Amino acid sequence: MADILDGKALADRIKQRVKKEVVSLQKNGIDVGLGLLLVGDNPASVQYFNTTLGACRRVGITAHEFRLPDTVSLNELLNGIHAINHDERIHGLLMLMPLPARINARRVINTLVPEKDIDGLGSISVGRLSADESTIQIIRQEGTNTPSRHALTPAVWSFLPCTPFGVIRLLEHYKVPIRGRHAVIIGKSLAVGKPLAMMFLAKEATVTICHRETRDLGSMTRQADILCSATGKAGLIRGDMVKRGAVVVDVGINMLQDGTMTGDVDFGSVIKKASLITPVPGGVGPVTVAMLLENTVRSAKRSDMPPPSTMHK
């Protein structure tokens, strides 16, 4: 029977540290601000929006809400992003996905300046992760992820996608060995699957990525020491697809008709085979929100930097 990877415990720890940093910045006249942009009323997005609002209140971050109808035009949306880019009150922006299908989401995301791309989904942020330029954040020790005041290179100040980075932090928190292990990831999205694979590679794991065209998925998943699923397909991973003793991370979010949430993993059967497993809710989700807050504070800290002329005196 598997033990639980409790994301709430780690998230609370991160948020306590964020709250202290917010207070410290406020003493220096900096009010930490996070923008939340929601288009339409997708149920999972609305829940994430409201959860993040509540988390901001608890740590003292000022939330700036931008709620737009799903009829919004691309021009209106881009104008809003340009305004946020120049708004000194807002240190980071979370864009809730998905956007309406008629809108080019990549164009919208890439309009946001990298220093406010706290979810790390813009092309510059993704490129820096792919090129191993921002992976210093992956190999640092917990609690020391914020670069020193002398580390002003753009790559160091880039942001890593919150959900996959949260997966790595959760595994580290529970002292799950990663180096040399076989990590199997189901899903190849730019939000989770691809960056998570790069992060596992930075931690020197052997990585396999599976997707909808993968043949005999079970033969792949049974090889995994660490199995991560991020497909949004309820019940995809069953107990007979998991190697005994594997660590199972469920990143999937599925809203059921009764209003409850479930993941990709058939929890009841997989918990009997795995050594560690994340619940849904209460696993990766809380850590994702905490990472978002942590990235927002990191962005705000740039406002607290001394002038360059005083850095080396």
C-alpha positions as CSV (number, residue, x, y, z in Angstrom):
1,M,0.0,0.0,0.0
2,A,1.5,3.3,-1.1
3,D,2.2,6.3,1.1
4,I,0.8,9.6,0.1
5,L,2.8,12.5,-1.5
6,D,1.0,15.3,0.4
7,G,1.3,18.4,-1.7
8,K,-0.6,20.5,0.9
9,A,2.2,20.1,3.4
10,L,4.9,21.2,1.0
11,A,2.7,24.1,-0.3
12,D,2.2,25.4,3.2
13,R,5.9,25.4,3.8
14,I,6.6,27.3,0.6
15,K,3.8,29.8,1.3
16,Q,5.1,30.5,4.8
17,R,8.4,31.5,3.3
18,V,6.7,33.6,0.6
19,K,4.7,35.4,3.2
20,K,7.9,36.4,5.0
21,E,9.4,37.7,1.8
22,V,6.3,39.6,0.9
23,V,6.4,41.4,4.3
24,S,10.1,42.2,3.8
25,L,9.5,43.7,0.4
26,Q,6.6,45.7,1.7
27,K,9.0,47.3,4.3
28,N,11.0,48.5,1.3
29,G,7.9,50.0,-0.3
30,I,7.2,47.2,-2.8
31,D,3.7,45.8,-3.0
32,V,3.9,42.4,-4.6
33,G,1.3,42.1,-7.4
34,L,0.0,39.2,-9.4
35,G,-2.2,39.5,-12.4
36,L,-4.8,36.8,-13.1
37,L,-6.3,36.6,-16.6
38,L,-9.3,34.4,-17.2
39,V,-11.2,34.3,-20.5
40,G,-14.5,32.6,-20.4
41,D,-15.8,30.2,-17.7
42,N,-14.0,26.9,-18.1
43,P,-14.8,25.1,-14.8
44,A,-11.2,23.9,-14.1
45,S,-9.9,27.4,-15.0
46,V,-12.4,29.1,-12.7
47,Q,-11.5,26.8,-9.8
48,Y,-7.8,27.5,-10.4
49,F,-8.5,31.2,-10.6
50,N,-10.4,31.3,-7.3
51,T,-7.8,29.0,-5.6
52,T,-5.0,31.4,-6.6
53,L,-7.0,34.4,-5.4
54,G,-7.4,32.9,-2.0
55,A,-3.7,31.9,-1.8
56,C,-2.7,35.5,-2.7
57,R,-4.8,36.9,0.1
58,R,-3.2,34.5,2.6
59,V,0.4,35.5,1.8
60,G,-0.2,39.2,1.3
61,I,0.2,39.4,-2.5
62,T,-2.1,41.8,-4.2
63,A,-4.2,40.1,-6.9
64,H,-5.2,42.1,-10.0
65,E,-8.2,40.4,-11.7
66,F,-8.8,40.4,-15.4
67,R,-11.9,38.5,-16.3
68,L,-13.0,38.6,-20.0
69,P,-15.9,37.0,-21.9
70,D,-15.1,34.2,-24.3
71,T,-16.2,36.6,-27.1
72,V,-13.1,38.9,-26.5
73,S,-11.2,39.6,-29.7
74,L,-7.5,38.9,-30.1
75,N,-6.8,42.6,-30.5
76,E,-8.5,43.4,-27.1
77,L,-6.6,40.6,-25.4
78,L,-3.2,41.7,-26.8
79,N,-3.9,45.3,-25.8
80,G,-4.6,44.1,-22.3
81,I,-1.3,42.1,-22.2
82,H,0.6,45.2,-23.4
83,A,-0.9,47.2,-20.6
84,I,0.1,44.6,-18.1
85,N,3.7,44.6,-19.4
86,H,3.9,48.3,-18.5
87,D,2.0,48.2,-15.2
88,E,4.6,48.5,-12.4
89,R,2.0,47.2,-9.9
90,I,2.0,43.7,-11.5
91,H,5.1,41.6,-11.2
92,G,3.8,38.5,-12.9
93,L,0.8,37.3,-14.9
94,L,-1.0,34.0,-14.8
95,M,-3.0,33.3,-18.0
96,L,-5.6,30.6,-17.4
97,M,-5.8,28.1,-20.1
98,P,-7.4,27.2,-22.4
99,L,-8.2,30.3,-24.4
100,P,-11.0,30.1,-26.9
101,A,-10.0,28.0,-29.9
102,R,-10.2,30.9,-32.3
103,I,-7.5,32.8,-30.5
104,N,-3.8,32.0,-31.1
105,A,-2.7,31.2,-27.6
106,R,1.0,31.2,-28.4
107,R,0.8,34.7,-29.8
108,V,-0.9,35.9,-26.6
109,I,1.6,34.1,-24.3
110,N,4.6,35.4,-26.3
111,T,3.3,39.0,-26.0
112,L,3.9,38.9,-22.3
113,V,7.4,40.1,-21.4
114,P,9.7,37.3,-20.1
115,E,10.2,39.0,-16.7
116,K,6.5,38.7,-16.0
117,D,6.1,35.2,-17.5
118,I,6.0,33.6,-14.1
119,D,4.4,30.4,-15.5
120,G,7.4,30.0,-17.8
121,L,5.4,29.2,-20.9
122,G,6.7,31.9,-23.3
123,S,9.1,30.9,-26.0
124,I,12.1,32.7,-24.4
125,S,11.5,30.9,-21.0
126,V,11.0,27.6,-22.8
127,G,14.1,28.1,-24.8
128,R,16.2,28.9,-21.8
129,L,15.0,25.7,-20.1
130,S,15.7,23.7,-23.3
131,A,19.2,25.1,-23.5
132,D,19.9,24.3,-19.9
133,E,20.4,28.0,-19.1
134,S,17.7,28.2,-16.4
135,T,18.1,24.7,-14.9
136,I,20.2,26.1,-12.0
137,Q,16.8,26.4,-10.3
138,I,16.4,22.6,-10.7
139,I,19.6,21.6,-9.0
140,R,19.6,24.1,-6.1
141,Q,18.7,23.0,-2.6
142,E,15.2,23.6,-1.3
143,G,14.8,27.1,0.2
144,T,17.8,28.5,-1.8
145,N,16.1,28.8,-5.2
146,T,16.3,32.6,-5.2
147,P,19.5,33.9,-6.9
148,S,21.8,36.2,-5.1
149,R,21.7,39.9,-5.9
150,H,24.8,39.4,-8.0
151,A,23.2,36.8,-10.2
152,L,21.5,39.2,-12.7
153,T,21.8,37.2,-15.9
154,P,18.5,36.9,-17.7
155,A,18.6,33.1,-17.8
156,V,18.8,32.9,-14.0
157,W,15.9,35.2,-13.6
158,S,13.7,33.2,-16.1
159,F,10.8,31.3,-14.7
160,L,10.2,27.6,-14.8
161,P,6.6,26.3,-15.5
162,C,4.9,26.0,-12.1
163,T,3.3,22.6,-12.5
164,P,6.3,20.5,-13.6
165,F,8.6,22.4,-11.3
166,G,6.2,21.6,-8.5
167,V,6.4,17.9,-9.4
168,I,10.2,18.1,-9.0
169,R,10.0,20.0,-5.7
170,L,7.4,17.5,-4.4
171,L,9.7,14.5,-5.2
172,E,12.7,16.3,-3.7
173,H,10.7,17.1,-0.5
174,Y,9.9,13.4,0.0
175,K,13.5,12.5,-0.9
176,V,12.6,10.4,-3.9
177,P,15.8,9.5,-5.8
178,I,15.7,10.8,-9.3
179,R,19.2,10.5,-10.7
180,G,19.6,7.3,-12.7
181,R,15.9,6.4,-12.4
182,H,13.5,5.8,-15.3
183,A,10.9,8.5,-15.4
184,V,7.9,7.8,-17.8
185,I,5.8,10.8,-18.6
186,I,2.4,10.5,-20.2
187,G,1.5,13.7,-22.1
188,K,3.6,16.0,-24.2
189,S,2.1,19.4,-23.6
190,L,4.2,22.5,-23.4
191,A,2.6,23.2,-20.0
192,V,3.6,20.0,-18.4
193,G,5.0,17.0,-20.4
194,K,7.8,18.6,-22.3
195,P,9.2,20.9,-19.6
196,L,8.9,18.1,-17.0
197,A,10.9,15.8,-19.3
198,M,13.6,18.5,-19.5
199,M,13.7,18.9,-15.8
200,F,14.0,15.2,-15.2
201,L,16.9,15.2,-17.7
202,A,18.5,18.0,-15.8
203,K,18.3,15.8,-12.7
204,E,20.0,13.0,-14.7
205,A,17.0,10.6,-15.0
206,T,16.3,8.5,-18.0
207,V,13.2,9.8,-19.6
208,T,10.4,8.3,-21.8
209,I,7.6,10.4,-23.1
210,C,4.3,8.7,-24.0
211,H,1.3,10.3,-25.8
212,R,-1.9,9.4,-27.6
213,E,-0.1,7.6,-30.4
214,T,2.0,5.5,-28.1
215,R,1.5,1.8,-28.8
216,D,0.9,-0.6,-25.8
217,L,1.0,2.2,-23.2
218,G,1.1,-0.4,-20.4
219,S,4.3,-1.9,-21.5
220,M,5.9,1.6,-21.2
221,T,4.4,2.5,-17.9
222,R,5.4,-0.8,-16.2
223,Q,9.0,0.2,-16.8
224,A,8.7,3.4,-14.8
225,D,10.4,4.0,-11.5
226,I,8.7,7.4,-11.5
227,L,5.4,7.5,-13.5
228,C,3.8,10.9,-14.2
229,S,0.5,11.3,-16.0
230,A,-0.7,14.6,-17.3
231,T,-3.4,13.9,-19.9
232,G,-6.7,14.9,-18.4
233,K,-8.2,11.5,-19.0
234,A,-9.8,10.0,-15.9
235,G,-8.9,6.5,-15.0
236,L,-6.2,6.2,-17.7
237,I,-3.7,4.6,-15.4
238,R,-4.8,1.3,-13.7
239,G,-3.0,-0.8,-11.2
240,D,-2.0,-3.4,-13.8
241,M,0.0,-0.7,-15.6
242,V,2.2,0.2,-12.7
243,K,5.4,-1.6,-11.6
244,R,5.3,-2.6,-7.9
245,G,7.1,0.0,-5.8
246,A,6.9,2.8,-8.4
247,V,6.3,6.4,-7.5
248,V,3.2,7.7,-9.2
249,V,2.5,11.4,-9.7
250,D,-0.9,12.3,-11.0
251,V,-1.0,15.7,-12.7
252,G,-4.3,15.2,-14.4
253,I,-7.3,17.3,-13.6
254,N,-10.8,16.1,-14.5
255,M,-14.0,17.9,-13.3
256,L,-16.8,15.4,-12.9
257,Q,-20.5,16.2,-13.4
258,D,-21.1,16.2,-9.7
259,G,-18.5,18.9,-9.2
260,T,-15.8,16.7,-7.8
261,M,-12.3,16.5,-9.1
262,T,-10.3,13.4,-10.1
263,G,-7.0,12.7,-11.8
264,D,-5.7,10.4,-14.5
265,V,-4.9,7.6,-12.1
266,D,-7.3,5.0,-10.9
267,F,-6.3,5.7,-7.3
268,G,-8.0,2.6,-5.7
269,S,-6.0,0.1,-7.8
270,V,-2.7,2.0,-8.2
271,I,-2.3,2.7,-4.5
272,K,-2.0,-1.1,-3.9
273,K,1.1,-1.3,-6.3
274,A,2.9,2.0,-5.9
275,S,5.3,3.0,-3.1
276,L,4.3,6.7,-3.2
277,I,1.3,8.3,-4.9
278,T,-0.2,11.8,-5.2
279,P,-3.9,12.3,-4.4
280,V,-6.2,14.4,-6.6
281,P,-7.0,16.9,-5.2
282,G,-4.3,17.6,-2.7
283,G,-1.2,16.4,-4.6
284,V,0.5,18.5,-7.3
285,G,-2.2,21.2,-7.4
286,P,-1.4,23.0,-4.1
287,V,2.3,22.9,-5.0
288,T,1.6,24.5,-8.4
289,V,-0.1,27.4,-6.7
290,A,2.7,27.8,-4.2
291,M,5.3,27.8,-7.0
292,L,3.3,30.5,-8.8
293,L,3.4,32.7,-5.6
294,E,7.1,32.0,-5.2
295,N,7.9,33.0,-8.8
296,T,5.9,36.2,-8.3
297,V,8.0,37.1,-5.3
298,R,11.2,36.4,-7.3
299,S,10.0,38.8,-10.0
300,A,9.2,41.4,-7.4
301,K,12.7,41.1,-5.9
302,R,14.1,42.6,-9.0
303,S,12.5,45.9,-8.0
304,D,14.5,45.7,-4.8
305,M,17.8,45.5,-6.6
306,P,20.4,48.2,-5.9
307,P,21.5,50.3,-8.8
308,P,24.2,48.6,-10.9
309,S,26.8,51.2,-10.0
310,T,26.6,50.2,-6.4
311,M,26.7,46.4,-7.0
312,H,30.5,46.0,-7.0
313,K,31.7,48.8,-4.6
